[in-house]
Amino acid sequence: MTTALLLLICMMWVPVGMLFLGHGEAKSTGFVTAVVGTLVVIGAILQAALFKDPFTAGLLFVFGVLYLQTAHALWVGLEDMRTVGNGALVVAIVCAMYAFLFFTGGGLKADGSTIIGISHYLGFMNVTFVVICLTVVGVTYGKLSAKLAAWMFLVLSFTCLFVPAIDLMGYGKLPF
């Protein structure tokens, strides 16, 4: 489920990146962002309820809601995007916590195994999500260039969404 959602999120990150580079239109980018946000929230519900994985669902929920918030801002043409930046700040904090848990395992159970499976790639992904979310905060507060965020969206679409999704679906494992 999550691997398919990673590919779906590429369908939003690339158009948003292109929009920030001046190639695209806000309302149609907002539409695809709304579709992706809605499907990510639905995926989070399924991940929690059907697959009994509230840990992954938590990360999907915060991103899905941020995508819906972004979709609304693009659709209605908000001039002050700081509320989107504020949402991105919350997602950055959540991703920082997830990165820590993926790198450390979150502690030990009585049998000596970690609570969360250690995954350096998922930790890396979450660190990069922290960076891009903080970049979005900087852009929405007028402190950073939208072009910087654009290039980050385009590059990270492949390194943190497309590549791990294809590796998981095609090879059954993450790149590292």
C-alpha positions, 0 to 999 in steps of 0.5 A: 500500500505505502509503495503505491502511495509513494508513486502517487505522491510523485504525481504531486511533487513534480507538478508543484516543483514545476509550478515553483519554477514557473511552469504550470498553473496553480489551480490544476496543480491544486487539483492534483494536490487535492487528489493525492492528498485525499488518496494519501489520507484514505491510504493512511486510514487503510494502513491503520485499520486494515494493515494494523500499522498505525506507525506508518499511518501516522506519517501518511496522515500528516502528509495527506493533510498538508497536501490538502492544505496546499491544494486549498491554498493553490485552488483559491489563490491564497496570497499569504501562504504562511499557513501552509508553511505552518503545516509544513513545520508540523510535518517537519517535526513529525518527520524528525521524530520518525527519522530518530525512530528509524535510525535508532529503533525506538528502544528495546523490547524485553526480548532485546529486539527494537520497537521499530525496525531500524531502517537507515533509508527510511531515516534518510528519507525522513531527514530529507522530508524535514529539510524540504518541509523547513524549506517550504516554511522558509519559502512561505515566510519569504526567507527562501527562494521558491526555486530552491524548493522546486529543485528539492521537490524534483530531486527528492521525488526520485530519491525519496519516493520513486526509487524506494517505491520501485525498489520495494515493489521490484526487489522487495527491499529498500536501496540501503 
